[in-house]
Amino acid sequence: QVQLVESGGGLVQTGDSLRLSCAASGRDLSNWPMAWFRQAPGKEREFVAAITRNGEGTCYPDSMKGRFTVSRDLVGNVMYLQMNNLKPEDTAVYYCATANKNTGYCGSLEDLRLYDYWGRGTQVTVSS
């Protein structure tokens, strides 16, 4: 059984940093792309970052480029999201997910339909 567990969320102030982790069991994550999404109350789930299966390719929406960095530890089966200069609009539940198709195309990696396993999320709250 595949299980993804996010951690590292919390309450921070504007301008602070956080590092989220996503630990996996039941699947070798090195075979599949992975991603972070987030969902704020009353809003749709939003793409945050994705990384290819070998960790050499990454994708971000323009609003997060330069502030967020996704990485993965293939040996440890863990994915990370380093978030810097956090803003109140970054407040959301952050989810990690693993894809059901191997692709390096950002247009595909941004689509949540590509992902078949999801974690339960970790709350990030940024106060102003």
Backbone torsions as a table, in degrees:
resi	resn	phi	psi	omega
1	GLN	NA	128.9	-179.9
2	VAL	-81.0	132.9	177.8
3	GLN	-136.3	131.1	175.8
4	LEU	-117.6	131.7	-178.2
5	VAL	-128.8	118.3	178.0
6	GLU	-89.7	151.8	175.4
7	SER	-154.1	166.5	175.7
8	GLY	105.1	-5.4	178.5
9	GLY	-71.3	172.5	178.5
10	GLY	167.3	-170.9	178.9
11	LEU	-102.5	121.5	-179.8
12	VAL	-133.4	173.0	178.3
13	GLN	-101.9	161.8	177.2
14	THR	-54.2	132.6	-179.8
15	GLY	93.3	-12.2	179.3
16	ASP	-75.9	174.6	178.5
17	SER	-123.5	154.9	173.6
18	LEU	-143.0	151.5	173.7
19	ARG	-123.4	116.6	177.0
20	LEU	-92.9	149.0	176.6
21	SER	-125.2	151.4	175.9
22	CYS	-134.6	110.2	-179.7
23	ALA	-100.7	136.9	-175.5
24	ALA	-118.1	148.1	171.4
25	SER	-140.1	152.1	177.6
26	GLY	86.1	-2.2	177.9
27	ARG	-153.4	140.3	174.7
28	ASP	-82.2	105.2	-174.2
29	LEU	-66.1	-17.9	-178.3
30	SER	-68.1	-11.0	179.7
31	ASN	-89.0	-9.6	-170.6
32	TRP	-138.3	149.2	170.5
33	PRO	-65.9	158.5	177.4
34	MET	-137.0	164.6	-176.8
35	ALA	-152.7	163.1	169.3
36	TRP	-115.1	136.4	171.4
37	PHE	-126.5	166.0	175.2
38	ARG	-142.6	156.2	179.2
39	GLN	-142.2	120.5	176.2
40	ALA	-93.2	157.7	-179.8
41	PRO	-55.9	129.3	177.5
42	GLY	78.6	4.6	-178.8
43	LYS	-120.4	163.3	177.9
44	GLU	-76.5	159.3	176.5
45	ARG	-66.5	134.7	-170.2
46	GLU	-120.6	137.6	177.5
47	PHE	-69.0	136.3	-179.1
48	VAL	-115.9	-48.2	-177.5
49	ALA	-168.4	153.4	175.7
50	ALA	-141.3	156.9	-179.6
51	ILE	-140.8	139.4	-179.1
52	THR	-71.4	169.3	-172.0
53	ARG	-64.8	-30.2	179.4
54	ASN	-92.8	-0.2	177.4
55	GLY	80.0	3.8	-175.4
56	GLU	-88.9	-18.4	179.8
57	GLY	-118.0	138.6	177.9
58	THR	-134.5	156.9	180.0
59	CYS	-137.4	142.1	177.6
60	TYR	-144.2	149.4	167.8
61	PRO	-71.2	156.0	-175.9
62	ASP	-56.6	-34.9	-175.5
63	SER	-68.0	-14.8	-176.9
64	MET	-115.1	-7.1	178.2
65	LYS	-62.2	134.6	179.7
66	GLY	89.7	-19.9	178.0
67	ARG	-106.6	-36.1	-176.1
68	PHE	-110.8	142.9	177.5
69	THR	-136.0	124.2	177.9
70	VAL	-100.4	142.8	177.8
71	SER	-150.2	169.7	179.7
72	ARG	-147.2	148.7	175.5
73	ASP	-108.2	102.0	-175.0
74	LEU	-67.5	-31.8	-179.5
75	VAL	-72.6	-44.7	-177.4
76	GLY	-83.3	-5.2	179.8
77	ASN	59.8	44.5	-177.2
78	VAL	-132.5	142.2	173.4
79	MET	-116.5	148.3	-178.2
80	TYR	-126.5	157.6	171.4
81	LEU	-136.0	109.7	175.6
82	GLN	-89.9	121.9	-177.5
83	MET	-118.7	119.9	-179.6
84	ASN	-114.9	160.3	177.7
85	ASN	48.7	53.7	-176.0
86	LEU	-67.2	147.1	-177.7
87	LYS	-123.3	157.6	178.7
88	PRO	-55.6	-32.7	179.8
89	GLU	-71.2	-6.3	174.1
90	ASP	-84.2	-5.0	179.1
91	THR	-63.2	124.1	-176.5
92	ALA	-178.6	172.0	166.4
93	VAL	-90.2	128.0	-178.3
94	TYR	-102.2	129.8	-177.8
95	TYR	-118.2	142.7	169.5
96	CYS	-105.5	156.2	-176.8
97	ALA	-151.3	153.1	176.3
98	THR	-119.6	140.6	-171.2
99	ALA	-82.2	161.6	176.2
100	ASN	-106.5	10.4	-179.9
101	LYS	-148.3	140.3	179.1
102	ASN	-89.7	116.1	178.5
103	THR	-149.0	152.4	176.2
104	GLY	-113.9	8.7	-176.2
105	TYR	-87.0	120.4	-176.0
106	CYS	-61.0	-34.1	179.2
107	GLY	-59.3	-31.2	176.9
108	SER	-84.3	-40.0	-176.4
109	LEU	-66.8	-21.4	178.7
110	GLU	-80.3	-11.2	-174.6
111	ASP	-90.6	118.5	-175.9
112	LEU	-65.6	-16.6	178.6
113	ARG	-69.6	-13.4	178.9
114	LEU	-73.9	-16.5	-167.9
115	TYR	-106.0	130.6	-175.9
116	ASP	-109.2	-15.2	176.0
117	TYR	-126.8	136.1	-175.8
118	TRP	-130.9	148.6	170.3
119	GLY	-82.1	-179.8	-178.3
120	ARG	-91.4	-8.2	173.8
121	GLY	97.4	156.5	174.3
122	THR	-135.0	135.5	-174.5
123	GLN	-81.9	132.1	172.3
124	VAL	-119.9	123.6	178.9
125	THR	-124.7	124.5	-178.8
126	VAL	-114.6	117.4	-179.7
127	SER	-90.7	149.8	-178.8
128	SER	-89.3	NA	NA
